[in-house]
Amino acid sequence: MIDRDLEEKIKKSKEFMDLWVKFHNLYKEALKDKVVDPEEEKAFLETKSLIARKYQALTDLLKITPSTEDKTIDVISQVLSLQGISALSDVQLEEIENGWHHSNIFLNKLLGSLENRKESLSKIHPLSVLFPKIFSACWTKPVRRVTKAVIVLILAYFILIRGLHLDEKARIFLSGFPPLQGFLKALESDSEEEE
């Protein structure tokens, strides 16, 4: 079974994770090079801005509340620009790196649970979900009564008009239906009278 909402959640989560990895790569490159050109700075600030917007949209879509595991907003708020990285202390750099990893693990767990749900749903046939909904909606007491009456009429047609003679197995089977029990008794009494 395909759940369009779930597919959308997985797609948005993967897109966000790609941005999250891009942010980290730009950050790590700036730490190595120490010299940041204007294009790298622009790409970093755009990525950071996208992360902030898409993070809010993702949390709204997935209906998740902020947790201590997720340090996404903390990380992007600590790194104001690539040029400002050189002014950060070793403790701050380590805190940013740890925060990024905590958030990355959190996001991967989130994506993993979505993909597990998708896999579970793929094992369910769509009709198994559709038919119970249809029958539960329309299988009311009046509908059941009409259905039983139609079955009785069809059987009566075959027995009386078509001259169908019921063997013992058919009588036992039909006796399991309470609406037919009276009908079968009437048939039996008619056949006894003929003899």
Secondary structure as UniProt FT lines:
FT   HELIX           4..33
FT   HELIX           38..62
FT   HELIX           72..78
FT   HELIX           83..87
FT   HELIX           90..122
FT   HELIX           126..138
FT   HELIX           141..156
FT   HELIX           157..161
FT   HELIX           168..174
FT   TURN            175..176
FT   HELIX           178..194
//
